[in-house]
Amino acid sequence: MVMMLSNYTGTADTFTFPHNPQSFDDPIDNNYSITSIPYSRYHILVSSGGIPPKSIILSGHFDGASKLTNYRGLAKHVAENNLLKKLYWETDKFYLCVGKQIKQTNTGARVNMIDYVATFETILDILFGNTQRTSGVNAGNTTTFIEDISGTVTSGASDITISDGLGNSISIPASSLTTGQAFSLKFVNMVSAGGGIYVSEYNYCEVDSTQINTVQTTTGSGLLQLAAAANMTTITTTNITDTVVKFRDGWIA
């Protein structure tokens, strides 16, 4: 398998590693907390099964006539920290991440090579499957996120509601809707906050191709999800016609 790196949205601008890194450091930590009860044989654990952002560290080299071109191609992706990146660890799975750091680590004994260390930081605790699915089950080994829901507003006089099989649901009020308009809800999107600053926005919603900010969480986290082995039909919607739901299989490691 040849490692690749590309943009998550927009133009892919794919960078293909001429050599896979010699090392790929991929730690899994946990973000639970334990409160110790003095003098007790038991203690309090608080956890939601989550994982904090991973630091993915690549160590490798470029060589030959294209060594500088390749290094600069990788460095450009690392520097574009206003864009979400797809870092392919396997042919059919990627981390959703952003570049954190890159440096050359050249030594005198390797005059025709550029050694590098590059770090990426993930915004999700899972790997996404490469194939975007519109039907069937989550064939991964962990709960995944619904990536995109699109359709047409049935009635501008009613709210849109969307829910999953895990107790998460959202609504969009009728005041933001007009009958027949195109509707789109994306899991995450980088949104301009002005002054060249971008922010990752979850449940990014557009009606008639214009962003709205009236999505309301009604139960759970508000982020629509699909458990491992669960069918996409567990995602239910009201007041949307011609509905298309898209997801990717979810994997831990």
Buried (B, 14 or more C-beta within 10 A) or exposed (E): EEBBBBBBEEEEBEBEBBEEBEEBEBEEEEEEEEEEEEEEEEEEEEEEEEBEBBBBBBBBBBBEEEBEEBBEBBBEBBEBEEBBBBBBBEEEBBBBBBBBEBEEEEEEEEEEBBBBBBBBBBBBBBBBBBEEBEEEBBBBBBBBBBBBBBBBBBBBEBBBBBBBBBEBBBBBEBEBBEEEBBBBBBBBBBEEEEEEEBEBBBBBBBBEEEEBEEBEEEEBBBBBBBBBEBEBEBBEBEBBEEBEBBBBBBBEE
